[in-house]
Every structure is written in structure tokens, then in C-alpha cells.
Amino acid sequence: MTDRLGYGAVEDRTLPAVVYGLYLLGLTHGLTILIGLILAYANRSGAGARMRTHYTFQIRTFWLSVGWFVVGMALIFWGGIFSLVLIGLPFFALGWIICGAVWLWFLVRTVLGVIYLARDEPYPRPEAWII
């Protein structure tokens, strides 16, 4: 059986949708993002080609955001320490800007993933790091 767009067999979109939902919930506290990551890793190998792009995209979104969040938090930490001599204030501010940008970037990527999943399309460039 083929789907309405002729991409091949219809694949179950439930688990990728759950992962996207957990990612969105995790924007307020973070814990469900880890659960979503575990689900994405556990289901990627058995997924069809279309859903595999979503799992790859979800996993990559997590690790890229963690990397940049660590950079932002390090700048906040060291900027806070060195702000006693005023040299750290720009680093402190830059750290907050990076963390805010990572939060927004994570939100935009997750919403874009939901849009492609709702259209039953593969994510076009799951390995990309910008969007």
C-alpha cells in the first residue's frame, strides 16, 4: 500500500510525534527531552526511511542544543566569577544570549519537525545544524 503522495508504504508516525511532544514539554523543565532522546535512539534503527529522518533530526537537535547550552552556561559561570572585576560582564551577557538563542532554536526545530511529520514527509536535511 502506498500513501497519498506516492512515497511508498505508510509508516506509523506515532512515536516520532511522541518524541516531538516530549521535546516541546521539556522546554520548561528538560526531563522529558531525555525521555524523547531515549525513544528516538531506541526506534531509529527499526524505522522506515521517512521516519528515520525524523529520529535522526531529533537526536541531532538534542546533541547540538546540549553542546551550545554547555557553551552558554560556561560563559555565564565564568562571566559571573570575573564580573567582580567587570571584565566578565560581557561574557556573562553573551552566555545568557546563547542560552536564549539555543532555547529558541530548539523550539523552532521541533515545530518544523512536527510540521513535516504532520504532512507525512521526511525531514529534508536531518543532518543540518542550522534549521
Short mmCIF file of the C-alpha atoms (twelve columns), coordinates in Angstrom:
data_MODEL
# 
_entry.id   MODEL 
# 
loop_
_atom_site.group_PDB 
_atom_site.id 
_atom_site.type_symbol 
_atom_site.label_atom_id 
_atom_site.label_alt_id 
_atom_site.label_comp_id 
_atom_site.label_asym_id 
_atom_site.label_seq_id 
_atom_site.Cartn_x 
_atom_site.Cartn_y 
_atom_site.Cartn_z 
_atom_site.pdbx_PDB_model_num 
ATOM 1   C CA . MET A 1   0.000  0.000  0.000  1 
ATOM 2   C CA . THR A 2   1.297  3.467  -0.849 1 
ATOM 3   C CA . ASP A 3   0.421  6.729  0.797  1 
ATOM 4   C CA . ARG A 4   -1.338 9.595  -0.949 1 
ATOM 5   C CA . LEU A 5   1.925  11.204 -2.096 1 
ATOM 6   C CA . GLY A 6   3.402  8.036  -3.559 1 
ATOM 7   C CA . TYR A 7   6.356  7.798  -1.161 1 
ATOM 8   C CA . GLY A 8   5.847  4.104  -0.508 1 
ATOM 9   C CA . ALA A 9   4.342  2.268  2.420  1 
ATOM 10  C CA . VAL A 10  2.534  4.293  5.045  1 
ATOM 11  C CA . GLU A 11  4.657  4.475  8.183  1 
ATOM 12  C CA . ASP A 12  3.493  4.880  11.746 1 
ATOM 13  C CA . ARG A 13  4.027  8.469  12.863 1 
ATOM 14  C CA . THR A 14  3.004  7.941  16.483 1 
ATOM 15  C CA . LEU A 15  6.419  7.568  18.122 1 
ATOM 16  C CA . PRO A 16  8.102  10.452 16.280 1 
ATOM 17  C CA . ALA A 17  5.105  12.590 17.276 1 
ATOM 18  C CA . VAL A 18  5.504  11.489 20.899 1 
ATOM 19  C CA . VAL A 19  9.194  12.429 20.793 1 
ATOM 20  C CA . TYR A 20  8.366  15.876 19.386 1 
ATOM 21  C CA . GLY A 21  5.738  16.292 22.113 1 
ATOM 22  C CA . LEU A 22  8.225  15.316 24.803 1 
ATOM 23  C CA . TYR A 23  10.724 17.781 23.358 1 
ATOM 24  C CA . LEU A 24  8.160  20.591 23.495 1 
ATOM 25  C CA . LEU A 25  7.208  19.699 27.071 1 
ATOM 26  C CA . GLY A 26  10.863 19.598 28.003 1 
ATOM 27  C CA . LEU A 27  11.381 23.233 27.092 1 
ATOM 28  C CA . THR A 28  10.030 24.125 30.528 1 
ATOM 29  C CA . HIS A 29  11.954 21.620 32.637 1 
ATOM 30  C CA . GLY A 30  14.184 19.407 30.488 1 
ATOM 31  C CA . LEU A 31  13.422 15.945 31.855 1 
ATOM 32  C CA . THR A 32  11.067 14.814 29.108 1 
ATOM 33  C CA . ILE A 33  13.657 15.774 26.493 1 
ATOM 34  C CA . LEU A 34  15.854 12.954 27.811 1 
ATOM 35  C CA . ILE A 35  12.938 10.512 27.584 1 
ATOM 36  C CA . GLY A 36  12.346 11.656 23.999 1 
ATOM 37  C CA . LEU A 37  16.022 11.163 23.179 1 
ATOM 38  C CA . ILE A 38  15.927 7.599  24.513 1 
ATOM 39  C CA . LEU A 39  12.808 6.852  22.449 1 
ATOM 40  C CA . ALA A 40  14.421 8.308  19.324 1 
ATOM 41  C CA . TYR A 41  17.561 6.208  19.779 1 
ATOM 42  C CA . ALA A 42  15.539 3.064  20.537 1 
ATOM 43  C CA . ASN A 43  13.300 3.360  17.476 1 
ATOM 44  C CA . ARG A 44  15.593 4.802  14.811 1 
ATOM 45  C CA . SER A 45  17.081 1.514  13.599 1 
ATOM 46  C CA . GLY A 46  13.715 -0.171 13.063 1 
ATOM 47  C CA . ALA A 47  12.022 2.778  11.401 1 
ATOM 48  C CA . GLY A 48  11.367 3.210  7.717  1 
ATOM 49  C CA . ALA A 49  13.356 5.701  5.679  1 
ATOM 50  C CA . ARG A 50  10.943 8.590  6.186  1 
ATOM 51  C CA . MET A 51  10.593 8.232  9.936  1 
ATOM 52  C CA . ARG A 52  14.324 7.566  10.298 1 
ATOM 53  C CA . THR A 53  14.948 11.116 9.064  1 
ATOM 54  C CA . HIS A 54  12.780 12.414 11.902 1 
ATOM 55  C CA . TYR A 55  14.577 10.317 14.514 1 
ATOM 56  C CA . THR A 56  17.966 11.436 13.192 1 
ATOM 57  C CA . PHE A 57  16.766 15.032 13.240 1 
ATOM 58  C CA . GLN A 58  15.513 14.676 16.828 1 
ATOM 59  C CA . ILE A 59  18.745 13.103 18.055 1 
ATOM 60  C CA . ARG A 60  20.863 15.707 16.310 1 
ATOM 61  C CA . THR A 61  18.705 18.528 17.653 1 
ATOM 62  C CA . PHE A 62  19.277 17.263 21.190 1 
ATOM 63  C CA . TRP A 63  23.056 16.938 20.947 1 
ATOM 64  C CA . LEU A 64  23.589 20.248 19.156 1 
ATOM 65  C CA . SER A 65  21.455 22.070 21.704 1 
ATOM 66  C CA . VAL A 66  23.284 20.413 24.605 1 
ATOM 67  C CA . GLY A 67  26.638 21.439 23.141 1 
ATOM 68  C CA . TRP A 68  25.661 25.069 22.691 1 
ATOM 69  C CA . PHE A 69  23.889 25.160 26.058 1 
ATOM 70  C CA . VAL A 70  27.092 23.996 27.754 1 
ATOM 71  C CA . VAL A 71  28.996 26.796 25.998 1 
ATOM 72  C CA . GLY A 72  26.411 29.330 27.158 1 
ATOM 73  C CA . MET A 73  26.424 28.050 30.738 1 
ATOM 74  C CA . ALA A 74  30.228 28.111 30.853 1 
ATOM 75  C CA . LEU A 75  30.189 31.746 29.742 1 
ATOM 76  C CA . ILE A 76  27.580 32.564 32.381 1 
ATOM 77  C CA . PHE A 77  29.606 30.811 35.084 1 
ATOM 78  C CA . TRP A 78  32.987 32.306 34.240 1 
ATOM 79  C CA . GLY A 79  31.484 35.657 33.338 1 
ATOM 80  C CA . GLY A 80  29.796 35.718 36.730 1 
ATOM 81  C CA . ILE A 81  33.043 34.972 38.513 1 
ATOM 82  C CA . PHE A 82  35.032 37.550 36.567 1 
ATOM 83  C CA . SER A 83  32.277 40.159 36.812 1 
ATOM 84  C CA . LEU A 84  33.759 41.056 40.191 1 
ATOM 85  C CA . VAL A 85  36.445 42.892 38.237 1 
ATOM 86  C CA . LEU A 86  33.970 43.968 35.500 1 
ATOM 87  C CA . ILE A 87  35.796 42.109 32.738 1 
ATOM 88  C CA . GLY A 88  33.325 39.231 32.943 1 
ATOM 89  C CA . LEU A 89  30.108 41.167 32.336 1 
ATOM 90  C CA . PRO A 90  30.204 40.848 28.519 1 
ATOM 91  C CA . PHE A 91  30.820 37.099 28.816 1 
ATOM 92  C CA . PHE A 92  28.010 36.787 31.352 1 
ATOM 93  C CA . ALA A 93  25.621 38.590 28.996 1 
ATOM 94  C CA . LEU A 94  26.825 36.593 25.993 1 
ATOM 95  C CA . GLY A 95  26.171 33.365 27.888 1 
ATOM 96  C CA . TRP A 96  22.568 34.369 28.538 1 
ATOM 97  C CA . ILE A 97  22.133 35.361 24.904 1 
ATOM 98  C CA . ILE A 98  23.492 31.996 23.737 1 
ATOM 99  C CA . CYS A 99  21.243 30.056 26.133 1 
ATOM 100 C CA . GLY A 100 18.195 32.038 24.988 1 
ATOM 101 C CA . ALA A 101 19.088 31.517 21.341 1 
ATOM 102 C CA . VAL A 102 19.527 27.774 21.921 1 
ATOM 103 C CA . TRP A 103 16.106 27.591 23.576 1 
ATOM 104 C CA . LEU A 104 14.505 29.408 20.632 1 
ATOM 105 C CA . TRP A 105 16.453 27.333 18.079 1 
ATOM 106 C CA . PHE A 106 15.319 24.107 19.793 1 
ATOM 107 C CA . LEU A 107 11.701 25.301 19.725 1 
ATOM 108 C CA . VAL A 108 11.828 26.256 16.032 1 
ATOM 109 C CA . ARG A 109 13.472 22.971 15.009 1 
ATOM 110 C CA . THR A 110 10.935 20.946 16.966 1 
ATOM 111 C CA . VAL A 111 7.970  22.822 15.486 1 
ATOM 112 C CA . LEU A 112 9.399  22.401 11.970 1 
ATOM 113 C CA . GLY A 113 9.775  18.682 12.630 1 
ATOM 114 C CA . VAL A 114 6.141  18.486 13.730 1 
ATOM 115 C CA . ILE A 115 5.060  20.276 10.555 1 
ATOM 116 C CA . TYR A 116 6.949  17.852 8.300  1 
ATOM 117 C CA . LEU A 117 5.645  14.894 10.303 1 
ATOM 118 C CA . ALA A 118 2.048  16.147 10.041 1 
ATOM 119 C CA . ARG A 119 2.494  16.359 6.268  1 
ATOM 120 C CA . ASP A 120 3.843  12.795 6.343  1 
ATOM 121 C CA . GLU A 121 7.072  13.964 4.716  1 
ATOM 122 C CA . PRO A 122 10.652 13.088 5.620  1 
ATOM 123 C CA . TYR A 123 12.655 15.861 7.194  1 
ATOM 124 C CA . PRO A 124 14.589 17.255 4.198  1 
ATOM 125 C CA . ARG A 125 18.019 17.706 5.816  1 
ATOM 126 C CA . PRO A 126 18.165 15.864 9.143  1 
ATOM 127 C CA . GLU A 127 21.950 16.282 9.375  1 
ATOM 128 C CA . ALA A 128 21.838 20.084 9.022  1 
ATOM 129 C CA . TRP A 129 22.596 22.114 12.100 1 
ATOM 130 C CA . ILE A 130 21.007 25.456 11.276 1 
ATOM 131 C CA . ILE A 131 17.349 24.560 10.658 1 
# 
